[in-house]
């Protein structure tokens, strides 16, 4: 059956969902970082479930980049002139903002931090800008491969990347040995782009859609239980191995969620009347990602005269409420910045 939303509206909707997921990752952090003590409290389990579902956020962004960028044909000059400025200007601007926000000291301290920011983020969530910058540097080369390969060879690339980045490290931990197999030439998040490129071009049947729902649920369960077992064995301190974006369970779960969202959004007619609003929200997602940590701090620290955190009321409801509130506040900030010419390029 031909998809109803054939103009890639599913991409915009998936990007919005991914942004909600990323905010949820940061909202859940305080809940799952709590020491377990004698056992995992109910709040920890709820937070772990939310955290496990939302781990797909960053991989979804990478997969969308692969779907949108790998099939394009551009010269190196055009490619970098279009994209690197959109990364470097926000990176410099928000590095300064978060240095000042965190109270990093005097002018000298800020200056030294900015120099070190050429290689390392000044605030934890800015790591994504470094990751995507490295990916952008490699995309022109990856496009040559994609443009001259078959679907079978693309699948081989994904399998090799999965073995190198997920299975070998897992075996090293389980067997307590260091692998001598040199697979360093294929590493990092680049495999997500190829996954997005391949999966984004496939129309899945309802049977496969249901299968991937079950697979996603299984991977979420593995993430929750794996995190619980490792945390218990670590004297109650959170162990993040199963929450790693390059762990086997997160890779498989994220790819499954990508397929689920694509299928749902492609075939849903209810979104068509809201196309302009969806496009606006989608185009604001990068800015929302950059600014949302400030609102997280504001709400957690009661800077508006009240405290809103996962512990304010039931974790089951407080986490999604917080995510929605922070998303809305960040969205209106981005809209405001866009109306000011000097600030429009930082979001």
C-alpha positions as CSV (number, residue, x, y, z in Angstrom):
1,X,0.0,0.0,0.0
2,X,1.3,3.5,-0.9
3,X,2.1,5.6,2.3
4,X,-0.4,8.4,2.9
5,X,2.3,10.9,4.0
6,X,4.7,10.7,1.1
7,X,6.5,14.0,1.6
8,X,8.6,12.7,4.5
9,X,6.3,14.1,7.2
10,X,7.2,10.9,9.1
11,X,10.8,12.3,9.3
12,X,9.6,15.5,11.0
13,X,7.4,13.5,13.4
14,X,10.2,11.1,14.2
15,X,12.5,14.0,14.9
16,X,10.0,15.4,17.4
17,X,9.7,12.1,19.1
18,X,13.5,11.8,19.3
19,X,13.7,15.2,20.9
20,X,11.1,14.2,23.6
21,X,13.2,11.0,24.1
22,X,16.4,13.0,24.6
23,X,14.8,15.3,27.2
24,X,13.4,12.2,28.9
25,X,16.9,10.7,29.2
26,X,18.1,13.7,31.1
27,X,14.9,13.9,33.2
28,X,15.2,10.3,34.2
29,X,18.8,10.6,35.2
30,X,18.3,11.8,38.8
31,X,15.9,8.9,39.4
32,X,18.0,6.0,38.1
33,X,21.2,7.5,39.6
34,X,19.9,7.0,43.1
35,X,21.7,4.4,45.2
36,X,19.6,1.3,45.5
37,X,20.6,0.3,49.0
38,X,18.9,-2.9,49.9
39,X,17.0,-3.2,46.6
40,X,15.5,-1.2,43.7
41,X,12.6,0.9,44.8
42,X,9.5,1.3,42.6
43,X,10.6,4.8,41.5
44,X,13.9,3.3,40.2
45,X,12.1,0.7,38.1
46,X,9.8,3.3,36.6
47,X,12.7,5.6,35.9
48,X,14.6,2.7,34.3
49,X,11.7,1.8,32.0
50,X,11.4,5.4,30.9
51,X,15.2,5.7,30.5
52,X,15.4,2.4,28.5
53,X,12.6,3.5,26.1
54,X,14.2,7.0,25.6
55,X,17.7,5.7,24.8
56,X,16.5,5.6,21.2
57,X,16.5,9.4,21.0
58,X,20.1,10.0,19.9
59,X,20.2,6.9,17.5
60,X,17.0,8.2,15.9
61,X,18.7,11.5,15.1
62,X,21.7,9.7,13.6
63,X,19.4,7.4,11.5
64,X,17.4,10.4,10.2
65,X,20.7,12.1,9.2
66,X,21.6,9.0,7.3
67,X,18.3,8.8,5.5
68,X,18.3,12.5,4.6
69,X,22.0,13.0,3.7
70,X,23.5,9.9,2.3
71,X,21.6,9.9,-1.0
72,X,22.3,13.5,-1.8
73,X,24.9,14.5,-4.4
74,X,26.9,17.6,-3.5
75,X,30.4,18.8,-3.9
76,X,32.6,19.0,-0.8
77,X,32.4,22.8,-0.8
78,X,28.6,22.9,-1.0
79,X,28.3,20.2,1.6
80,X,30.5,21.8,4.2
81,X,29.3,25.3,3.5
82,X,25.7,24.2,4.2
83,X,26.3,22.3,7.4
84,X,29.5,23.0,9.3
85,X,28.4,26.6,10.1
86,X,25.1,25.3,11.5
87,X,27.2,23.2,13.9
88,X,30.2,25.4,14.7
89,X,28.2,28.7,15.5
90,X,25.8,27.0,17.9
91,X,28.7,25.0,19.5
92,X,30.7,28.2,20.2
93,X,27.7,30.1,21.3
94,X,26.2,27.5,23.6
95,X,29.7,26.6,25.0
96,X,29.9,30.3,26.2
97,X,26.3,30.2,27.5
98,X,26.8,27.0,29.5
99,X,30.2,28.2,30.9
100,X,28.5,31.3,32.2
101,X,25.4,29.3,33.3
102,X,27.5,26.9,35.4
103,X,29.6,29.7,36.9
104,X,33.0,28.6,35.6
105,X,34.9,31.4,37.1
106,X,36.6,34.5,35.6
107,X,37.4,35.5,32.1
108,X,40.6,33.5,32.2
109,X,38.8,30.3,33.2
110,X,36.2,30.9,30.5
111,X,38.9,31.5,27.9
112,X,40.8,28.3,28.8
113,X,37.6,26.3,28.7
114,X,36.7,27.6,25.3
115,X,40.2,26.6,24.0
116,X,39.7,23.1,25.4
117,X,36.2,23.1,23.8
118,X,37.9,22.6,20.5
119,X,38.2,19.0,21.5
120,X,35.9,18.4,24.4
121,X,32.4,19.7,25.4
122,X,32.1,22.2,28.2
123,X,28.7,20.8,29.1
124,X,27.7,17.1,29.0
125,X,24.9,17.3,26.4
126,X,27.0,19.2,23.9
127,X,28.8,16.0,23.1
128,X,26.3,15.4,20.3
129,X,27.7,18.4,18.3
130,X,31.2,16.9,18.4
131,X,29.8,13.5,17.3
132,X,27.8,14.9,14.4
133,X,30.7,17.1,13.4
134,X,32.9,14.0,13.1
135,X,30.2,12.2,11.2
136,X,29.8,15.2,8.8
137,X,33.5,15.0,8.0
138,X,33.1,11.3,6.9
139,X,29.7,11.6,5.1
140,X,31.2,12.7,1.7
141,X,33.3,9.5,1.7
142,X,30.3,7.4,2.9
143,X,28.2,8.8,0.1
144,X,30.6,7.4,-2.5
145,X,30.2,4.0,-0.9
146,X,26.4,4.3,-0.7
147,X,26.2,5.5,-4.3
148,X,28.1,2.5,-5.7
149,X,26.9,-0.3,-3.6
150,X,24.0,-2.8,-3.4
151,X,21.5,-3.3,-0.6
152,X,23.3,-6.6,0.3
153,X,26.7,-4.7,0.6
154,X,25.0,-2.1,2.8
155,X,23.7,-4.9,5.0
156,X,27.2,-6.3,5.2
157,X,28.5,-2.9,6.3
158,X,25.8,-2.7,9.1
159,X,26.6,-6.3,10.3
160,X,30.3,-5.6,10.3
161,X,29.8,-2.4,12.3
162,X,27.5,-4.2,14.7
163,X,30.1,-6.8,15.3
164,X,32.9,-4.3,15.8
165,X,31.1,-1.8,17.9
166,X,28.7,-3.9,19.9
167,X,29.4,-7.7,19.9
168,X,33.2,-7.7,20.3
169,X,33.1,-5.2,23.3
170,X,30.4,-7.4,24.8
171,X,32.4,-10.5,24.4
172,X,35.5,-8.8,25.9
173,X,33.5,-7.9,29.0
174,X,31.9,-11.4,29.4
175,X,35.2,-13.3,28.7
176,X,37.5,-10.8,30.4
177,X,39.9,-10.8,27.4
178,X,41.0,-8.1,25.0
179,X,40.3,-8.8,21.4
180,X,43.2,-8.9,19.0
181,X,40.8,-8.6,16.0
182,X,41.5,-5.2,14.5
183,X,38.1,-3.6,13.6
184,X,39.0,0.0,14.5
185,X,38.5,1.1,10.9
186,X,34.8,0.8,11.4
187,X,33.7,2.4,14.6
188,X,31.6,5.1,16.3
189,X,28.1,6.1,15.3
190,X,28.5,5.9,11.6
191,X,26.6,2.6,11.4
192,X,23.4,4.3,12.5
193,X,23.5,6.5,9.4
194,X,23.6,3.5,7.1
195,X,20.9,1.8,9.1
196,X,18.7,4.9,8.7
197,X,19.5,5.1,5.0
198,X,18.6,1.5,4.4
199,X,15.5,1.3,6.6
200,X,14.2,4.7,5.5
201,X,13.9,3.4,2.0
202,X,12.0,0.2,2.8
203,X,8.2,0.0,3.0
204,X,7.4,-2.6,5.7
205,X,4.3,-4.7,5.8
206,X,2.0,-4.9,8.8
207,X,3.4,-8.3,9.7
208,X,6.9,-6.8,10.0
209,X,5.6,-3.8,11.9
210,X,4.1,-6.1,14.6
211,X,7.3,-8.1,14.7
212,X,9.4,-5.0,15.3
213,X,7.0,-3.9,18.1
214,X,7.7,-7.2,19.9
215,X,11.5,-6.8,19.2
216,X,11.5,-3.3,20.6
217,X,9.7,-4.4,23.7
218,X,12.1,-7.2,24.2
219,X,15.1,-4.9,23.8
220,X,13.6,-2.4,26.3
221,X,13.1,-5.3,28.8
222,X,16.7,-6.4,28.2
223,X,17.9,-2.9,28.9
224,X,15.9,-2.5,32.1
225,X,16.9,-6.0,33.5
226,X,20.5,-5.8,32.3
227,X,20.9,-2.4,34.0
228,X,19.3,-3.7,37.2
229,X,21.5,-6.8,37.4
230,X,24.7,-4.8,36.7
231,X,23.7,-2.0,39.2
232,X,23.0,-4.6,41.9
233,X,26.4,-6.2,41.3
234,X,28.0,-2.7,41.5
235,X,26.8,-2.2,45.1
236,X,23.7,-0.3,44.1
237,X,25.5,2.4,42.0
238,X,24.2,2.8,38.5
239,X,26.1,0.8,35.9
240,X,25.3,2.1,32.4
241,X,26.6,-0.7,30.1
242,X,23.1,-1.6,28.9
243,X,22.2,2.1,28.4
244,X,25.2,2.7,26.1
245,X,24.1,4.0,22.7
246,X,26.4,1.4,21.1
247,X,25.3,-1.6,23.2
248,X,23.6,-4.4,21.2
249,X,20.2,-4.0,22.9
250,X,20.1,-0.2,22.2
251,X,21.1,-0.6,18.6
252,X,18.5,-3.3,17.9
253,X,15.8,-1.5,19.9
254,X,16.5,1.9,18.3
255,X,16.3,0.4,14.8
256,X,13.1,-1.3,15.7
257,X,11.6,2.0,17.1
258,X,12.7,3.8,13.9
259,X,10.7,1.2,11.8
260,X,7.7,1.5,14.2
261,X,7.6,5.3,14.0
262,X,8.1,5.3,10.2
263,X,5.3,2.8,9.7
264,X,2.9,4.6,12.0
265,X,3.5,8.1,10.7
266,X,3.5,7.2,7.1
267,X,0.1,5.6,7.3
268,X,-1.6,8.1,9.7
269,X,-3.9,10.6,7.9
270,X,-4.6,12.5,11.2
271,X,-1.3,14.4,11.0
272,X,-1.9,15.9,7.5
273,X,-4.0,18.9,8.7
274,X,-1.2,19.9,11.1
275,X,1.6,19.7,8.6
276,X,2.8,23.3,9.1
277,X,2.8,23.1,12.9
278,X,4.7,19.8,12.6
279,X,7.3,21.3,10.3
280,X,7.7,24.2,12.7
281,X,8.2,21.9,15.7
282,X,10.6,19.7,13.7
283,X,12.8,22.6,12.6
284,X,13.0,23.8,16.2
285,X,14.3,20.4,17.6
286,X,18.0,21.2,17.3
287,X,17.5,24.5,19.2
288,X,15.3,22.7,21.8
289,X,18.1,20.2,22.3
290,X,20.6,22.9,22.9
291,X,18.6,25.0,25.4
292,X,16.6,22.4,27.3
293,X,19.2,21.7,30.0
294,X,18.8,25.3,31.2
295,X,15.1,24.8,31.8
296,X,15.9,21.5,33.5
297,X,18.2,23.3,35.9
298,X,15.6,26.1,36.5
299,X,12.8,23.7,37.3
300,X,15.0,21.3,39.5
301,X,16.5,24.2,41.5
302,X,13.2,26.2,42.0
303,X,14.4,29.3,40.2
304,X,10.8,30.1,39.2
305,X,9.7,30.0,42.8
306,X,8.7,26.3,42.8
307,X,10.5,23.0,42.3
308,X,9.4,20.6,39.6
309,X,11.4,17.3,39.5
310,X,10.7,13.6,39.2
311,X,10.4,13.5,43.0
312,X,7.8,16.3,43.1
313,X,5.0,13.8,42.8
314,X,4.5,10.3,41.3
315,X,7.5,9.4,39.1
316,X,5.2,7.6,36.7
317,X,3.5,10.9,35.8
318,X,6.1,13.5,36.8
319,X,8.7,12.4,34.3
320,X,6.4,12.8,31.2
321,X,5.0,16.0,32.6
322,X,8.5,17.4,33.1
323,X,9.4,16.4,29.6
324,X,6.4,18.1,28.1
325,X,6.9,21.3,30.1
326,X,10.6,21.5,29.3
327,X,9.9,20.8,25.6
328,X,7.3,23.6,25.5
329,X,9.5,26.2,27.3
330,X,12.5,25.3,25.1
331,X,10.3,25.6,21.9
332,X,9.1,29.1,22.7
333,X,12.6,30.1,23.5
334,X,13.7,28.9,20.1
335,X,10.8,30.7,18.4
336,X,11.8,33.9,20.3
337,X,15.5,33.6,19.3
338,X,14.5,33.1,15.6
339,X,12.8,36.5,15.7
340,X,16.1,38.2,16.8
341,X,18.5,38.2,13.8
342,X,21.6,38.1,16.1
343,X,20.4,35.0,17.9
344,X,18.7,33.1,15.0
345,X,21.9,31.3,14.0
346,X,22.5,29.8,17.4
347,X,19.4,27.7,17.3
